[in-house]
């Protein structure tokens, strides 16, 4: 059976594709410069607005204080709740970039200051095991496990200094709280590799169960010998989770892609548990009620399931479209549960999963791709997201980001790449499947993808009893649909422009029809901006300009050192491409270019945005920093320290809004926004 990655892994890989394809907004996150693990947030950091929710991977509580709960994500960010999951704060960022999946967290039961977090890279087969000895203020990547893709991790219940880690290349053990490590599985073993799950007997650390991408194994002597425990298990099963009954260690539960199994003789013989539909067989996690051994929860790719009779019967407790990555049972109040899910973020229950509710306050792990503030009311903010399917689409906040509601009726789960607002107030969305317009009350999105292409044919005819030929011209409109990715929309009065994977399209009738296609032989456009009759568009390596509203185009000759273009912005008389080599500026419609390096990075500027109200330029770099120019780009200064991985900047009233790589929207602190007020310059821009 082929290895099937969890849904969050697939979503994350689609993020990589999206970044490489658009080279816009979230571009170059794969190439982020190295940075040590850091505790977050820092002083004067921007504040998280949301939309809350998204992908959550792993949960762990502090055994000495179960109200302290840690939450791992798939972008290297660790969250903390101090009130049993009611509210969350961003706690630490682990790793150099955004590629670490934090699937295993453990807190030393004798010392709450000692925290372990295991990570594996979404980009390659690397990873790390991080340890903090001061409650998370500082972190160390343990040298003995550096570079290993750690998919499973456990502290021995009988000895807190014994750690066991499962990686792609085998099982490893430390007897001194992570200072030194040794491999306890046979090196280069044909089967004991690709470790996905671990469980340690509560009586001794020498009994270890290891689930692989192909069946389970066990050692009873600390790894000196191993034997297969596949009896009763369907061959070629990925073993996602193993749990041992703490009251009766001979009882072992195991979940695999082929279903859930139970053993009553320490894994020597498994029997498949019946009562759960075959379609729900991919069970990501099993958790047992610590006070009632008969109660077991199964987090699956089709919702949360529960048994109260040790697996004889099962009942689905949530909607089937919920993907559950982890389950935490409160040891003090077992009826209180926390669920880490794909796309829905954190869910909670106070009645043993009879009812569940969102518990995402302070937690946002969404890939926001677009944000726009309403033209008439800056407190109304719209956000578009990708990869969240029916849990995503467009979100709206009418109180400056304090609360959000989903606005996705009619979008059919499409990814939102760009948002724009027409002069009359209509909201337009560019998706992975064309353009949509928000219409009617109740608000519902409708596709506006009619493309009209004029076809001109010549008809030759001859009048009766005449030798002369008559040539007439016949015009007709060929109807088709605008499909594929719409990377960016721009509105300039009655002209709407769309930069798409099929070229540039223009609408002169508010989206009722479009015309266009490839321009100068180019079709993969990632950015477009319009200001009056001047229109600028970008492909991943070219900039095109039109001086007559998109009727005629010319390709600008960029400096030869430019290797990638991420976006383009217009000021009243200048063109600003954002490139891998930093910011470029042309005041003569692309005839000549200046490389702007004063106060702004000379490399990896991923976006430029022009604020016409305050006549300022805003830029964002792959470092996550935000830069502002108030003199038409002659000089730049860094905005207040964001402490977030910001990739694009927008304006909402007095505040700047930052689109982060994976943590939704953040806002400039109110005090910084107030201090940034400046008089509007009266001179002409270059």
Secondary structure, DSSP 8 states (H G I E B T S, - for coil): ------HHHHHHHHHHHHHHHH-SSSTTGGG------EES--TT--EEEE--EE---EEEEETTEEEEEEEE-TTSEEEEESSTTSS-EEEEE-SSSS-EEEEEEEE-TT-TT-EEEEEEESSSS-EEEEEESSTTSS-EE-GGGTT--EEEEEEETTEEEEEEEEETTEEEEESSTTSS-EE-S-TT-SSS-SEEEEEE-SS-TT-EEEEESS-EEEESSTTSS-EE--TTS-SS--EEEEEE-SSSTT-EEEEETTEEEEESSTTSSEEE--SS-GGG--EEEEEE-TT-TT-EEEEETTEEEEESSTTSS-EE-S-TT--EEEEEE-SS-TT-EEEEESSB-EEEESSTTSS-EE--TT-EE-EEEEEEE-SS-TT-EEEEEES-GGG-SEEEESSTTSS-EE--TTSTT--EEEEEE-TTS-EEEEETTEEEEEETTTTEEEE--EEEEEEEEEEEEE-TT---EEEEEEEEEEEEE--S-EEEEEEETTEEEEEETTEEEEESSTTS-BEEE-BTTB--EEEEEEETTEEEEEESS-EEEESSTTSS-EE----TT---EEEEEEETTEEEEEETTEEEEBSSTTSS-EEE-SSS-SS-EEEEEEETTTTEEEEEETTS-EEEESSTTSS-EE-S---S-EEEEEEETTEEEEEESSS-EEE--HHHHHHT------S---
